[in-house]
């Protein structure tokens, strides 16, 4: 299966919180999209890895992605080394995405920045003809995505691109709420976290509103780029 867009997240729910609206928008336009989570989020304060996997599957169904996989790297302790790069390279060569979305270049959680660089490096290396990877004994063909875009997460980073997601905001929130174990529950006996507060969903909407205001729409998602962005003409910009 060839994908148009492949989103990577260090943890299940990274993609939903940060770029689910963009994924929904492109699927609505007829594009094929997928999600690959690097870890199972097993070190998360609330819930468990098993619960997160069920929640991730539910969110994937809501989003309508063509595929969702988990590479089962060690939450909190994966490295940007050859072994981990090759796991990602295998997936890039398998799905041959035109665009890749991945974690913020720096953020409150150290996994986010590390994942960002790991995926970016793997995208480049995946295009090297002499780097051989095999799956099921079959050699894969080299493939390099046309661009890598980093979604903005918890901490503010000045964006290079803002994507209008206004028609898809409610569906994005539905996908986020699939990860119910991570968020506010008045009956929960688990420890509180920065995302389990009662007003966290208001914060998520407020962030999207602030981004949207910059381009005169109601809601937008923010991305940074690794290269200059070109347009056919100035009238294509909003």
Number of C-alpha atoms within 10 A of each C-alpha: 9 16 20 18 22 28 25 25 26 31 26 26 22 22 26 25 21 25 25 25 29 24 27 22 19 14 19 12 9 9 15 20 25 24 25 21 22 25 23 23 25 19 13 15 13 21 17 15 16 12 17 24 17 13 22 26 17 17 24 20 15 16 23 16 20 17 17 18 16 18 15 14 18 15 16 18 10 18 15 15 11 12 11 17 19 18 15 24 29 21 18 25 21 17 19 23 24 17 17 26 26 30 31 29 21 21 17 11 14 13 22 23 18 22 24 24 18 21 27 23 16 23 23 16 19 27 17 13 11 9 13 14 17 12 10 6 7 8 10 18 17 20 22 21 19 11 17 24 23 29 27 23 24 17 11 12 16 11 15 15 17 20 19 23 23 19 13 18 22 13 15 24 17 14 25 27 19 22 22 16 18 25 23 17 14 8 6 11 8 13 8 15 13 8 15 18 15 11 11 14 18 9 12 16 17 13 18 24 18 16 23 21 12 13 15 13 17 18 25 28 27 25 24 19 16 11 10 6 9 7 8 7 7 8 7 7 8 10
